[in-house]
Amino acid sequence: MSVEAWTTIFVIISFIIYLYIGWHSRVKDSKGFFVADQGVPAVANGAATAADWMSAASFISMAGLISFLGYDGSIYLMGWTGGFVLLALLLAPYLRKFGKYTVPDFVGDRYYSTTARLVAVFAAIFVSLTYVAGQMRGVGIVFSRFLQVDIGTGVIIGMIIVAFFAILGGMKGITWTQVAQYTVLIIAYLIPAIAIALKLTGNPIPQLAFTFSDIVEKLNQIQVDLGFTEYTQPFASKSMLDVLFITIALMVGTAGLPHVIVRFYTVPSPKAARYSAGWALLFIAILYTTAPALAGFARYNLIDSLHNKTVAEIQELDWATKWENTGLLQFDDKNNNGRIELMPDKETSEITIDRDIIVLSTPEVANLAPWVIALVAAGGLAAALSTASGLLLVISSSIAHDVYYRIINPQASESQRLMVGRIMVGFAIAIAGYFGVNPPGFVAQVVAFAFGLAAASFFPVIILGVFDSRTNKEGAISGMIVGLAFTTYYIIGVKFFAMNPWFFGVSAEGIGTVGMILNVMVTVIVSRLTPPPPPEIQALVENLRSPEDSPVALVDIGEEELD
């Protein structure tokens, strides 16, 4: 069978599974919709967290970035994995012990302020919409290539699937769907990586094949011969300062991502939150230790398959023709010598490759079986849809729970809260679909912006909210506004208005670190210059860090406290 036929089969089967889980996990109350009844086992929540965390950026785009950037691409590995460790060890148990539904809920109650809650809601929606844009682009890319439909149609198909299990099952449906999606995406990632490692080095374990074979030496030499820097040359494309700032932004951004944090509210206790974080780290490490090997293999195979081939030879490559039809792979014989050459200078290079197609095209380039190629497509969809669903629920809960229930209508019934939540999911999906059709950048770049915004807005107020009882509402509100405003201004200016990256050359992807530092400074200074929090809030913070595995005694927080 053809690749398209296998892809259709895998996509239909996986989507039927997702839809069945969504129907089977449908909920009837707000607790099930927002935090899955707090009944998710630690292992299952670990798998769901890993799927939520490993988005289209991890599955589709991260290896592509490493493949293009070489050593400098390690910022994504270091930042994202280090950030999850930071979240798991430093924040997750305390946030679960606090016992609320959402990050704005924590901010609003910890800082005893409706204004703080609203600022946090705005930040959560802004970060989530930025992040979800990358996921919907990933969905469109997969459908565009493997089902031979336009990106807009692919995005709409993905929207319908996500809408079904997100609106019907809420967090409960999303959680169990993400367990299935993790299974699909990790199998889809490992099988081609193992096959290519065996084919290129004779070693079936990608991590060992990449480390102990001569493939890196060969790749370095090929790069030099073509005029590129060595694949393992540090700081070839980014300055040391920019690498540092991007890594920090990704780390602290991870610890501030609302759709990842909310996963730790779905387990029965803080102890279970710690265990689920450990399982998630294990599940994430399986893919993240494989990505550098897959990236190196992909670059080696692409150069070997395309460079210095005649136009006729390339036209005979079925995979190249089909990717060329998507517009994500382009050939242009600029010097009219009948051959296509990959050059370090973009102006003279005759091959243009979108970074987001590296992982998806690698099985085809390596001439693997059609079913393996199709499996990778299904894995890419699973990664994108799992994260998109988590992000959409964050947007929904931020409006339905933190604005509608906590501010507008505190007497809202269960059915009213549930209905508003479902309506907001539908609204968020429509916006996500628009960004999927009209994306502001490639997947990992867009996602990196979301991490920068999360770093500059949420991380400081969460970390200070847990570990500094003196931080007050005036400081938190000022810090979030300054951090988010500065980071947004810099990113939009550099990426959309050709502004020179004036802060020591730090890129838009790394400026979230500066925004985070500004946030911390403003929060601490303003908190010290204004009255301290009420005694009961300070006692709450002290109790939050106590070792007892029990919920804190919340003060005037509302009737929906979690057990």
VENBELWO-V440738 format. One record per pair of residues at least 12 apart in sequence whose ideal C-beta (glycine too) atoms are under 6 Angstrom apart, sorted by the first residue. I is the first residue (numbers start at 0). J is the second residue. D is the distance in whole Angstrom. If there is no record, write none. Layout:
BEGIN
I&J&D + I&J&D
END
This chain:
BEGIN
2&369&5 + 2&372&5 + 2&373&6 + 5&369&5 + 5&370&5 + 5&373&3 + 6&145&4 + 6&373&4 + 6&376&5 + 9&373&5 + 9&377&4 + 10&377&6 + 13&183&6 + 13&377&5 + 14&160&6 + 16&179&6 + 17&164&6 + 17&176&5 + 18&163&6 + 20&175&5 + 20&176&5 + 21&163&5 + 21&164&3 + 21&167&5 + 21&168&5 + 21&172&4 + 21&176&6 + 24&168&4 + 24&171&5 + 24&172&4 + 24&175&5 + 25&167&5 + 25&168&5 + 26&168&6 + 26&169&5 + 26&171&5 + 28&413&5 + 29&413&6 + 29&416&4 + 29&417&5 + 31&171&5 + 32&169&3 + 32&417&6 + 32&420&5 + 33&100&5 + 33&170&6 + 33&396&5 + 34&100&6 + 34&170&6 + 34&264&5 + 34&265&5 + 35&170&4 + 35&171&4 + 35&174&5 + 35&265&4 + 37&267&6 + 39&174&5 + 39&265&5 + 39&266&6 + 41&271&5 + 41&274&4 + 41&275&4 + 42&278&5 + 43&178&5 + 44&265&6 + 44&266&5 + 44&275&4 + 45&275&5 + 45&278&3 + 45&279&4 + 45&282&6 + 46&178&5 + 46&181&4 + 46&282&6 + 47&174&5 + 47&177&4 + 47&178&5 + 48&262&5 + 48&279&4 + 49&181&5 + 49&279&5 + 49&282&4 + 49&283&5 + 50&177&4 + 50&180&5 + 50&181&4 + 50&385&4 + 51&177&6 + 51&262&6 + 51&385&6 + 51&386&6 + 51&389&4 + 52&259&6 + 53&286&6 + 53&382&6 + 54&134&6 + 54&382&6 + 54&386&4 + 55&133&6 + 55&134&5 + 55&137&3 + 55&382&5 + 55&383&4 + 55&442&5 + 56&133&6 + 56&442&5 + 56&443&4 + 56&446&4 + 58&184&6 + 58&379&6 + 58&382&4 + 59&137&5 + 59&355&6 + 59&358&6 + 59&379&5 + 59&442&6 + 60&355&5 + 60&442&4 + 60&443&4 + 61&75&5 + 61&290&6 + 62&290&5 + 62&293&5 + 62&294&4 + 62&357&6 + 62&358&5 + 63&354&4 + 63&355&6 + 63&357&3 + 64&354&6 + 64&443&5 + 65&291&6 + 65&294&4 + 66&294&4 + 66&297&5 + 66&298&4 + 66&357&5 + 67&354&5 + 68&236&5 + 69&230&4 + 70&231&5 + 70&233&5 + 71&236&5 + 71&237&5 + 74&242&5 + 74&245&5 + 74&246&5 + 77&246&5 + 78&246&4 + 78&249&3 + 78&250&5 + 79&249&6 + 80&287&5 + 81&250&5 + 82&249&6 + 82&250&4 + 82&253&3 + 82&254&6 + 83&253&6 + 85&250&6 + 85&254&5 + 86&253&6 + 86&254&4 + 87&276&3 + 90&254&6 + 91&263&4 + 91&272&5 + 91&276&5 + 92&269&4 + 92&272&5 + 92&273&5 + 93&465&5 + 93&543&6 + 95&263&5 + 95&269&5 + 95&272&4 + 96&269&4 + 97&551&6 + 98&550&4 + 98&560&6 + 98&561&4 + 100&400&5 + 101&396&5 + 101&401&6 + 102&123&6 + 102&257&4 + 102&260&5 + 103&116&5 + 103&119&4 + 103&120&5 + 103&123&6 + 103&397&6 + 103&401&4 + 104&401&6 + 106&119&4 + 106&460&6 + 108&556&5 + 109&464&4 + 110&472&4 + 110&475&5 + 111&472&6 + 111&536&6 + 112&472&4 + 113&406&6 + 114&476&6 + 115&472&5 + 115&475&5 + 115&476&5 + 116&401&6 + 118&476&6 + 118&479&5 + 120&397&5 + 120&401&5 + 120&402&6 + 122&456&4 + 122&483&6 + 123&257&5 + 123&393&6 + 123&397&5 + 124&394&5 + 124&397&6 + 126&449&5 + 126&452&5 + 126&453&5 + 127&390&4 + 127&393&5 + 127&394&5 + 129&448&5 + 129&449&4 + 130&390&5 + 130&446&6 + 130&449&4 + 131&387&5 + 131&390&4 + 131&431&4 + 132&434&4 + 132&438&6 + 132&445&5 + 133&442&4 + 133&445&4 + 133&446&4 + 134&383&5 + 134&386&5 + 134&387&4 + 135&154&5 + 135&431&5 + 135&434&6 + 135&435&3 + 136&435&6 + 136&438&4 + 136&442&5 + 137&383&4 + 137&442&5 + 138&153&6 + 138&154&6 + 138&157&4 + 138&383&5 + 139&153&5 + 139&154&5 + 139&435&5 + 140&355&6 + 141&376&5 + 141&379&5 + 141&380&5 + 143&325&5 + 144&325&5 + 145&376&4 + 151&436&5 + 154&432&5 + 154&435&4 + 154&436&6 + 158&428&5 + 158&432&5 + 161&384&6 + 161&387&6 + 161&388&5 + 162&428&5 + 164&176&5 + 165&388&5 + 165&391&5 + 165&424&5 + 166&421&5 + 166&424&5 + 170&392&6 + 173&388&5 + 177&385&5 + 180&381&4 + 180&385&4 + 183&377&6 + 183&378&6 + 183&381&4 + 184&378&4 + 184&381&4 + 184&382&5 + 187&374&5 + 187&375&5 + 187&377&6 + 187&378&2 + 188&286&5 + 188&378&6 + 190&371&6 + 191&362&4 + 191&367&6 + 191&371&6 + 191&375&6 + 192&205&4 + 192&289&5 + 192&293&5 + 194&367&6 + 195&296&5 + 195&365&5 + 196&208&4 + 199&214&6 + 199&296&6 + 200&212&4 + 200&214&6 + 205&289&5 + 205&292&4 + 206&288&5 + 206&292&6 + 209&292&4 + 209&295&6 + 218&230&5 + 218&299&5 + 221&302&6 + 226&343&5 + 227&343&5 + 238&504&6 + 240&503&6 + 241&505&5 + 241&506&5 + 241&509&5 + 244&505&5 + 244&509&3 + 244&512&4 + 245&508&5 + 245&509&4 + 247&512&4 + 248&450&6 + 248&451&5 + 248&454&5 + 248&509&5 + 248&511&4 + 248&512&5 + 249&450&5 + 251&454&4 + 251&458&4 + 251&515&6 + 252&450&3 + 252&453&4 + 252&454&4 + 252&511&6 + 254&458&5 + 255&453&4 + 255&454&6 + 255&457&3 + 255&458&4 + 256&453&5 + 257&393&5 + 258&389&4 + 258&390&5 + 258&393&5 + 268&548&6 + 269&548&5 + 270&548&5 + 297&357&5 + 297&361&4 + 300&364&5 + 300&365&6 + 301&364&6 + 304&364&5 + 305&350&6 + 306&341&5 + 307&338&6 + 307&340&6 + 308&339&6 + 309&337&6 + 309&338&6 + 310&332&6 + 310&337&6 + 313&339&6 + 318&363&4 + 322&356&6 + 322&360&6 + 327&353&4 + 327&356&5 + 328&352&6 + 329&351&4 + 331&349&5 + 332&349&6 + 333&349&5 + 354&441&6 + 355&441&5 + 355&442&5 + 359&379&6 + 362&375&5 + 391&424&5 + 391&427&5 + 391&428&6 + 394&427&4 + 395&420&5 + 395&423&4 + 395&424&4 + 398&423&5 + 399&419&4 + 399&420&4 + 399&423&5 + 403&419&5 + 404&416&5 + 447&508&4 + 448&490&6 + 451&486&6 + 451&511&3 + 452&486&6 + 454&511&4 + 454&515&5 + 455&482&4 + 455&483&6 + 455&486&4 + 455&511&5 + 455&514&3 + 455&515&5 + 455&518&6 + 456&479&5 + 456&482&6 + 456&483&4 + 458&515&6 + 459&478&6 + 459&518&4 + 459&519&5 + 459&522&6 + 460&475&5 + 460&479&6 + 463&522&6 + 468&537&4 + 468&540&4 + 469&526&6 + 469&531&6 + 470&526&5 + 471&526&5 + 471&529&6 + 471&532&5 + 473&525&5 + 473&529&4 + 474&522&4 + 474&525&4 + 474&526&3 + 475&522&6 + 477&521&5 + 477&525&5 + 478&518&4 + 478&521&4 + 478&522&3 + 481&517&5 + 481&521&5 + 482&514&4 + 482&517&5 + 482&518&3 + 485&514&5 + 485&517&6 + 486&510&6 + 486&511&5 + 486&514&4 + 489&510&4 + 490&507&4 + 493&507&4 + 494&507&5 + 535&554&4 + 539&551&6
END
